[in-house]
């Protein structure tokens, strides 16, 4: 009887509004995360070609749009190879962690406000945690483990050197990023990302939106540099360093396992960009002019208060996606504009420049909050 009651309860939940809403949010996250990867690969190639005066992929499909699909088929068609001296368990585990960790961090990032439907209220966030930013950072911090596992388990000296570079780089820049985040926590007075977005919804001096970027530009600069270092993107791609380390920590990987590392890099970029948007660009807050657009559409379609609320929510999702796309474009722009640092320059930037600036910024922010409060 107990098993029948359990099955009945499970079946009732699967038919409930809460489960359907959760399923739709999960589908949306899977579209944003993995779905952006082929688009980003195409934009990366076409964007770099445009910057360097080349054509880029233009053979497979119109404007080379099917090139990413051709690459996926190529990866799956290749013979999987595992070095004979590798530790096979950790060798296979590393790309799985690399792909899953940044995707899991998306669960804590809000991509919209609330939707009201048939008496139900749904937050557009897969997991509505009051410590959402800490959960996202915890998953993002796991990215150092696949780098170390891949380098060590491959039993290759170039892979080990790439893994050591990656670990030292990520640890070095996480300290400065942490100081920038603490400064923003003092300003927002919370670690709940929905409340952070709500705080940024007001105007600053009646002119600018009260985004974290304008309130604390030093913290925004440190965090922006930090997410480039954390995702191993140019000019911080020293763990891969093709000219020095062949391919770095994943030199012994090929076929689908290399594709998983490739996939993980772009998902991590999207996740880091989403964090920056939430912390410093107002998150899903409406872009300037969208409030007036919402009021105009409400008049045209004669929407009541409930319809206007839901319209603003979906416009907020659009605002979040536009900000996210801008940040991803900025990733590509920087990669094909700024040359790679030497490793000593990378360490000096993290320890001798960003760390002192982060400390000074934190102290200044704490003093400012003590005397004037966080209500600008």
HUZI-V510740 format. One record per residue. SS is DSSP state (h for helix, s for strand, l for the rest). PHI is phi in radians with two decimals (* if undefined). D_FIRST is the distance of its C-alpha to the first C-alpha in Angstrom with 2 decimals. Layout:
BEGIN
SS_PHI_D_FIRST / SS_PHI_D_FIRST
END
This chain:
BEGIN
l_*_0.00 / h_-1.10_3.78 / h_-1.14_5.43 / h_-1.16_5.09 / h_-1.10_6.25 / h_-1.11_8.60 / h_-1.12_9.87 / h_-1.13_10.54 / h_-1.13_12.33 / h_-1.11_14.21 / h_-1.13_15.26 / h_-1.13_16.44 / h_-1.16_18.41 / h_-1.11_19.97 / l_-1.67_21.28 / l_-1.43_22.55 / h_-1.12_26.23 / h_-1.06_25.83 / h_-1.19_24.52 / h_-1.11_27.26 / h_-1.11_29.86 / h_-1.08_28.83 / h_-1.13_29.05 / h_-1.14_32.46 / h_-1.15_33.77 / h_-1.11_32.71 / h_-1.07_34.53 / h_-1.10_37.54 / h_-1.10_37.64 / h_-1.18_37.50 / h_-1.29_40.36 / h_-1.15_42.43 / h_-1.26_41.98 / h_-1.12_42.12 / h_-1.16_43.57 / h_-1.35_46.63 / h_-1.06_47.48 / h_-1.10_49.23 / h_-1.14_50.93 / h_-1.15_52.15 / h_-1.08_53.43 / h_-1.13_55.40 / h_-1.14_56.75 / h_-1.07_57.67 / h_-1.27_59.73 / h_-1.21_61.31 / h_-1.15_61.91 / h_-1.13_63.58 / h_-1.11_65.66 / h_-1.12_66.79 / h_-1.14_67.71 / l_-1.68_69.62 / l_1.24_71.25 / l_-1.97_69.37 / l_-1.52_67.49 / l_1.37_64.08 / l_-1.10_61.66 / l_-2.56_62.94 / l_-1.82_62.44 / l_-1.58_58.73 / l_1.38_57.85 / h_-1.13_59.64 / h_1.01_60.84 / h_1.25_58.94 / l_-1.14_55.54 / l_-1.62_53.94 / h_-1.10_55.34 / h_-1.09_52.12 / h_-1.11_50.21 / h_-1.09_52.89 / h_-1.14_52.49 / h_-1.08_48.73 / h_-1.08_49.36 / h_-1.11_52.05 / h_-1.08_49.81 / h_-1.29_47.11 / h_-1.42_49.83 / l_-1.23_51.42 / l_-1.28_50.81 / l_-1.21_48.67 / l_-2.26_50.81 / l_-2.13_49.99 / l_-1.00_53.02 / l_-1.11_53.28 / l_-1.66_53.85 / l_-1.36_51.01 / l_-1.45_47.93 / h_-1.09_45.55 / h_-1.12_42.32 / h_-1.27_43.83 / h_-1.06_46.00 / h_-1.39_42.96 / h_-1.31_41.00 / h_-0.99_43.81 / h_-1.15_43.77 / h_-1.18_39.96 / h_-1.09_40.26 / h_-1.04_43.29 / h_-1.44_41.47 / h_-1.42_38.18 / h_-1.01_39.65 / h_-1.17_41.72 / h_-1.18_39.09 / h_-1.16_36.55 / h_-1.10_39.24 / h_-1.07_39.21 / h_-1.06_35.79 / h_-1.65_37.55 / l_-1.62_40.54 / l_-1.34_40.53 / l_-1.94_42.06 / l_-3.03_42.11 / l_-1.41_41.62 / s_-2.10_38.97 / s_-1.92_38.01 / s_-1.84_37.27 / s_-2.60_35.36 / l_0.93_33.76 / l_1.46_33.43 / s_-1.79_31.97 / s_-2.08_34.05 / s_-2.11_33.70 / s_-1.40_35.70 / l_-1.44_37.18 / l_-2.72_36.23 / l_-1.07_33.37 / l_-2.26_32.73 / l_-1.44_34.27 / l_-1.80_35.31 / l_-1.37_37.92 / l_-2.07_39.30 / h_-0.96_39.24 / h_-1.14_42.71 / h_-1.22_41.95 / h_-1.14_38.81 / h_-1.09_40.91 / h_-1.20_43.68 / h_-1.11_41.37 / h_-1.18_40.21 / h_-1.10_43.81 / h_-1.19_45.04 / l_-1.23_43.04 / h_-1.14_45.57 / h_-1.27_47.96 / h_-1.20_45.65 / h_-1.10_45.68 / h_-1.14_49.46 / h_-1.18_49.89 / h_-1.12_47.45 / h_-1.11_49.11 / h_-1.17_52.57 / h_-1.27_51.90 / h_-1.21_49.69 / l_-1.25_52.24 / l_0.99_54.87 / l_-2.30_57.60 / h_-1.13_60.23 / h_-1.19_60.29 / h_-1.13_56.51 / h_-1.13_56.69 / h_-1.08_59.50 / h_-1.11_57.57 / h_-1.15_54.50 / h_-1.12_56.72 / h_-1.07_58.32 / h_-1.08_55.01 / h_-1.12_53.60 / h_-1.13_56.82 / h_-1.14_57.10 / h_-1.18_53.59 / h_-1.15_53.81 / h_-1.10_57.28 / h_-1.46_56.39 / h_-1.14_53.07 / h_-1.17_55.12 / h_-1.11_57.23 / h_-1.08_54.22 / h_-1.09_52.51 / h_-1.12_55.61 / h_-1.12_55.65 / h_-1.17_52.01 / h_-1.08_52.62 / h_-1.06_55.53 / h_-1.24_53.34 / h_-1.10_50.67 / h_-1.10_53.49 / h_-1.23_54.52 / h_-1.33_51.11 / l_1.27_49.90 / l_-2.81_46.36 / l_-1.99_44.41 / l_-1.44_42.15 / h_-1.20_43.40 / h_-1.14_42.67 / h_-1.21_44.90 / h_-1.08_47.49 / h_-1.11_47.62 / h_-1.09_47.95 / h_-1.09_50.80 / l_-1.39_52.61 / l_-1.33_52.37 / l_-1.51_55.52 / s_-1.76_59.12 / s_-1.84_61.41 / l_1.02_64.74 / l_1.27_64.13 / l_-2.11_65.01 / s_-1.71_62.48 / s_-1.15_58.68 / l_-1.44_57.45 / l_-1.41_55.93 / h_-1.03_55.70 / h_-1.06_58.27 / h_-1.54_60.91 / h_-1.30_59.94 / l_-2.43_60.03 / h_-1.12_61.59 / h_-1.15_62.12 / h_-1.10_58.42 / h_-1.10_57.75 / h_-1.12_60.39 / h_-1.10_59.04 / h_-1.16_55.45 / h_-1.11_56.67 / h_-1.11_58.65 / h_-1.11_55.76 / h_-1.24_53.26 / h_-1.14_55.87 / h_-1.20_56.14 / h_-1.18_52.38 / l_-1.66_51.84 / l_1.00_54.88 / l_-1.72_56.67 / l_-0.91_60.42 / l_-1.60_62.44 / l_-1.98_59.94 / l_-1.60_58.91 / l_-1.12_60.56 / l_-1.09_57.54 / l_-1.73_58.16 / l_0.48_61.96 / h_-0.94_62.81 / h_-1.25_66.51 / h_-1.92_65.90 / h_-2.08_62.58 / l_1.17_62.22 / l_-2.60_58.72 / h_1.27_57.63 / h_-1.13_54.25 / h_-1.89_52.90 / l_-1.11_56.04 / l_-1.61_54.17 / l_-1.77_51.43 / l_-2.62_51.56 / h_1.00_49.55 / h_-1.20_46.10 / h_-1.20_46.10 / h_-1.14_49.27 / h_-1.07_47.82 / h_-1.18_44.92 / h_-1.11_47.51 / h_-1.08_49.39 / h_-1.08_46.28 / h_-1.11_45.45 / h_-1.07_48.96 / h_-1.32_48.69 / h_-1.15_45.18 / h_-1.11_46.51 / h_-1.06_49.50 / h_-1.11_47.34 / h_-1.15_45.21 / h_-1.13_48.37 / h_-1.11_50.02 / h_-1.14_47.02 / h_-1.11_47.24 / h_-1.10_50.98 / h_-1.05_50.50 / h_-1.19_47.99 / h_-1.41_50.15 / h_-2.19_53.63 / l_-2.09_53.67 / l_1.44_51.59 / l_0.99_48.33 / l_-1.52_47.04 / l_-1.06_49.69 / l_-1.13_51.78 / l_-1.20_54.94 / l_-0.95_58.23 / l_1.72_58.74 / h_-1.28_55.10 / h_-1.10_54.80 / h_-1.14_57.71 / h_-1.09_56.19 / h_-1.11_52.94 / h_-1.13_54.96 / h_-1.13_57.03 / h_-1.12_54.06 / h_-1.12_52.46 / h_-1.23_55.69 / h_-1.12_56.02 / l_-1.69_52.49 / l_0.93_52.43 / l_-1.45_49.32 / l_-1.50_48.10 / h_-1.04_47.02 / h_-1.13_43.48 / h_-1.12_44.92 / h_-1.13_47.57 / h_-1.06_45.04 / h_-1.17_43.01 / h_-1.10_46.31 / h_-1.11_47.44 / h_-1.09_44.15 / h_-1.25_44.62 / h_-1.16_48.29 / h_-1.15_47.21 / h_-1.07_45.15 / h_-1.09_48.32 / h_-1.09_50.40 / h_-1.05_48.14 / h_-1.17_48.37 / h_-1.15_52.15 / h_-1.12_52.61 / h_-1.10_50.42 / h_-1.11_52.52 / h_-1.08_55.69 / h_-1.13_54.59 / h_-1.18_53.71 / h_-1.08_57.11 / h_-1.10_58.69 / h_-0.95_57.06 / h_-1.15_58.74 / h_-1.02_62.01 / h_-1.16_62.32 / h_-1.03_61.50 / l_-1.71_64.34 / l_-2.13_66.77 / l_-1.74_66.66 / l_-1.29_67.58 / l_-1.20_65.62 / l_-1.29_66.49 / l_-1.29_67.81 / h_-1.16_65.45 / h_-1.18_67.77 / h_-1.16_67.97 / h_-1.09_64.19 / h_-1.18_63.94 / h_-1.09_66.84 / h_-1.09_65.24 / h_-1.24_62.00 / h_-1.61_63.50 / h_-1.68_66.97 / h_-2.04_66.46 / h_-1.19_62.89 / h_-1.10_61.93 / h_-1.08_64.98 / h_-1.09_64.59 / h_-1.09_60.92 / h_-1.13_61.90 / h_-1.10_64.70 / h_-1.11_62.51 / h_-1.12_59.80 / h_-1.11_62.41 / h_-1.08_64.09 / h_-1.11_60.78 / h_-1.08_59.86 / h_-1.13_63.32 / h_-1.11_63.15 / h_-1.14_59.73 / h_-1.12_61.05 / h_-1.57_64.12 / h_-1.96_63.10 / l_1.37_59.30 / l_-1.70_56.98 / l_-1.65_57.76 / l_-1.41_60.46
END
